[in-house]
Amino acid sequence: MKRDRMKKRPYQPPPPCRRGRPPRVTVTGTGDGPLERLDVVLLGASGFTGRYIAAELSAVAAQLGLRVGVAGRDTRRLRQLLGSSVSSQVRMLHADISSTVSLNRLCQRAAVLINATGPYHELGWPVVRACLRAGTHYVDICGERLFAERCQVELHDQAERSGVYLVSTCGFDSIPAELGSVLLQRALPGGLSGFRCYLHMQPGAAGYRGVHFGTWLSSIHGTACVLPVLRLQRRLFPAPLPAARYPLRSRGLLHRAAPLGGRWCLPFLGPDVLVHQRSAAWRLRHRGTPPAQMQQYVAVAGLWRGLVIALTAVLFGLLCFLPGGQWLLRAFPERLSAGLISRRGPSSEQVRQTRFTVVCEGEGWRQPDAAGPPDTRLTLRMQFPEAAYLTTALCVVQCAVCLLRETDRMPGRGGALPPGAAFGDTTLDQRLQARGVQISLESEQAH
Ligand SMILES: NC(=O)c1ccc[n+]([C@@H]2O[C@H](COP(=O)([O-])OP(=O)(O)OC[C@H]3O[C@@H](n4cnc5c(N)ncnc54)[C@H](OP(=O)(O)O)[C@@H]3O)[C@@H](O)[C@H]2O)c1
């Protein structure tokens, strides 16, 4: 096993970022021995997203006095990417997913592991299993439905027996939407009937080049594995969830959304709605709460852009199933995604300037014993920084902090849970607000 040996150097501020690369993080600490136990360790810190998470973890560790580490399979590269400053905060550790010994050793050092290596269907299983062996809580930023659902179906019992929480999809997918659902339910003691979740990315003057290629690979796999996902559905939901008594009206393919000031919106095809269904099934089973219906939409820059994206989504779906289609998607991501994906990812300037708004418009009942149609409409507005990297980093780090500090507010003594079930009673919302996320709630009488 490779051991990191780093000389202690005086602190130096990180150098300015190069275009197209995430910000350099201040990395401190020396990796002082195999048995030192750390609070949180980030695996995949050299990745495009991992570098943003490392920066956020470093800042939160300084604020809360946590002992944290960042890990990758090439510590020299890791050191180069994350900066060469050394103090007592962030340890740099070697870990290679292809080596069980290396993963065991890493997980044994961590109370909570953040996994930012992907695609998850290829790299996720050895990491989750190493966490189970070591008794280490696990969070990730997976957006791949099959991986997250298989974790729940196949590993829940083992995780519960081991007293380990495994919580997947803790990034942009699916914390903002799960938080929206949880906060609306808390505000409606009589119950939440349903809600529409609107997502809106607002690039700044520098524009936004497109999400990094790593996410593209996960999306290709996510779309191509429809059949195993359908098979898994029967194990996830042995009985179908009861239908909503007062269903939300569908808004159709393209519509102008009043909560976003009349912007054109399209249905959003990410995993949030299905993650919400798993949380709703958990709440029904363990709390008797009737499931709330969810619809999700994303704002697009005008009607024509919306039509182009809709056609691109159809083409993308077809290519995922056609022979050679996946090769084409991997070879020409920029062209075949209408500019939504880029091999280099957005520059740090573009990421810094971008804002991300989530508006959840819910309907439900104010009083616990209310009868008849929903009597209250609530609008929950959440203002985040850029979605794919900064919001992902904020969310997954605060989920890790909840796992470290608030397991007494989490259900049972472990298990593989969707985020809404795992963190619904924690102070995740307050922790995110303390890191700059703005949350506001407006209420009005329905009808
Ligand atoms: N849903 C969300 O909210 C969200 C947001 C952003 C990203 N993501 C997901 O996050 C994942 C990563 O995305 P990305 O754009 O950051 O990809 P990336 O830049 O390719 O990063 C992949 C990371 O995995 C590491 N890795 C690969 N093989 C490894 C091994 N054998 N041992 C140890 N580490 C290994 C890489 O290390 P090396 O540097 O050594 O190659 C790198 O750090 C993707 O699955 C993406 O879909 C999800």
The ligand as an SDF file (V2000), in Angstrom:
LIG
                    3D

 48 52  0  0  0  0  0  0  0  0999 V2000
  -26.4390   14.1210   -9.9790 N   0  0  0  0  0  0  0  0  0  0  0  0
  -25.6990   15.1490   -9.6480 C   0  0  0  0  0  0  0  0  0  0  0  0
  -26.1530   16.0120   -8.9610 O   0  0  0  0  0  0  0  0  0  0  0  0
  -24.2870   15.1650  -10.1510 C   0  0  0  0  0  0  0  0  0  0  0  0
  -23.5860   16.3620  -10.3290 C   0  0  0  0  0  0  0  0  0  0  0  0
  -22.2660   16.2910  -10.8130 C   0  0  0  0  0  0  0  0  0  0  0  0
  -21.6820   15.0400  -11.0690 C   0  0  0  0  0  0  0  0  0  0  0  0
  -22.4200   13.9110  -10.8840 N   0  0  0  0  0  0  0  0  0  0  0  0
  -21.8580   12.5710  -11.1110 C   0  0  0  0  0  0  0  0  0  0  0  0
  -20.5930   12.4820  -10.4950 O   0  0  0  0  0  0  0  0  0  0  0  0
  -19.7910   11.5490  -11.1990 C   0  0  0  0  0  0  0  0  0  0  0  0
  -18.4320   12.1920  -11.4750 C   0  0  0  0  0  0  0  0  0  0  0  0
  -18.6050   13.2150  -12.4380 O   0  0  0  0  0  0  0  0  0  0  0  0
  -17.3690   14.0980  -12.9120 P   0  0  0  0  0  0  0  0  0  0  0  0
  -17.8860   14.9870  -13.9770 O   0  0  0  0  0  0  0  0  0  0  0  0
  -16.7100   14.6930  -11.7280 O   0  0  0  0  0  0  0  0  0  0  0  0
  -16.4470   12.9530  -13.5610 O   0  0  0  0  0  0  0  0  0  0  0  0
  -14.8580   12.8540  -13.6350 P   0  0  0  0  0  0  0  0  0  0  0  0
  -14.2540   14.2100  -13.7310 O   0  0  0  0  0  0  0  0  0  0  0  0
  -14.5730   11.8720  -14.7090 O   0  0  0  0  0  0  0  0  0  0  0  0
  -14.4330   12.2350  -12.2240 O   0  0  0  0  0  0  0  0  0  0  0  0
  -14.4030   10.8550  -11.9810 C   0  0  0  0  0  0  0  0  0  0  0  0
  -13.6050   10.6160  -10.7150 C   0  0  0  0  0  0  0  0  0  0  0  0
  -13.5820    9.2050  -10.4700 O   0  0  0  0  0  0  0  0  0  0  0  0
  -12.2320    8.8410  -10.1810 C   0  0  0  0  0  0  0  0  0  0  0  0
  -11.9310    7.4560  -10.4720 N   0  0  0  0  0  0  0  0  0  0  0  0
  -12.1370    6.7890  -11.6390 C   0  0  0  0  0  0  0  0  0  0  0  0
  -11.6820    5.5100  -11.5040 N   0  0  0  0  0  0  0  0  0  0  0  0
  -11.1640    5.4060  -10.2560 C   0  0  0  0  0  0  0  0  0  0  0  0
  -10.5260    4.3560   -9.5350 C   0  0  0  0  0  0  0  0  0  0  0  0
  -10.3310    3.1430  -10.0620 N   0  0  0  0  0  0  0  0  0  0  0  0
  -10.1290    4.5800   -8.2650 N   0  0  0  0  0  0  0  0  0  0  0  0
  -10.3080    5.7980   -7.6900 C   0  0  0  0  0  0  0  0  0  0  0  0
  -10.9070    6.8370   -8.3250 N   0  0  0  0  0  0  0  0  0  0  0  0
  -11.3150    6.6370   -9.5920 C   0  0  0  0  0  0  0  0  0  0  0  0
  -11.4170    9.7510  -11.0680 C   0  0  0  0  0  0  0  0  0  0  0  0
  -10.0660    9.7550  -10.6290 O   0  0  0  0  0  0  0  0  0  0  0  0
   -8.8520   10.1520  -11.6310 P   0  0  0  0  0  0  0  0  0  0  0  0
   -8.8260   11.6610  -11.5940 O   0  0  0  0  0  0  0  0  0  0  0  0
   -7.6730    9.5200  -10.9990 O   0  0  0  0  0  0  0  0  0  0  0  0
   -9.2000    9.6210  -12.9860 O   0  0  0  0  0  0  0  0  0  0  0  0
  -12.1430   11.0660  -10.8280 C   0  0  0  0  0  0  0  0  0  0  0  0
  -11.7490   11.6280   -9.5960 O   0  0  0  0  0  0  0  0  0  0  0  0
  -20.5630   11.1820  -12.4700 C   0  0  0  0  0  0  0  0  0  0  0  0
  -21.1810    9.9410  -12.2730 O   0  0  0  0  0  0  0  0  0  0  0  0
  -21.6160   12.2770  -12.5820 C   0  0  0  0  0  0  0  0  0  0  0  0
  -22.8080   11.8320  -13.2060 O   0  0  0  0  0  0  0  0  0  0  0  0
  -23.6990   13.9480  -10.4330 C   0  0  0  0  0  0  0  0  0  0  0  0
  1  2  1  0
  2  3  2  0
  2  4  1  0
  4  5  1  0
  4 48  2  0
  5  6  2  0
  6  7  1  0
  7  8  2  0
  8  9  1  0
  8 48  1  0
  9 10  1  0
  9 46  1  0
 10 11  1  0
 11 12  1  0
 11 44  1  0
 12 13  1  0
 13 14  1  0
 14 15  2  0
 14 16  1  0
 14 17  1  0
 17 18  1  0
 18 19  2  0
 18 20  1  0
 18 21  1  0
 21 22  1  0
 22 23  1  0
 23 24  1  0
 23 42  1  0
 24 25  1  0
 25 26  1  0
 25 36  1  0
 26 27  1  0
 26 35  1  0
 27 28  2  0
 28 29  1  0
 29 30  1  0
 29 35  2  0
 30 31  1  0
 30 32  2  0
 32 33  1  0
 33 34  2  0
 34 35  1  0
 36 37  1  0
 36 42  1  0
 37 38  1  0
 38 39  2  0
 38 40  1  0
 38 41  1  0
 42 43  1  0
 44 45  1  0
 44 46  1  0
 46 47  1  0
M  CHG  2   8   1  16  -1
M  END
$$$$
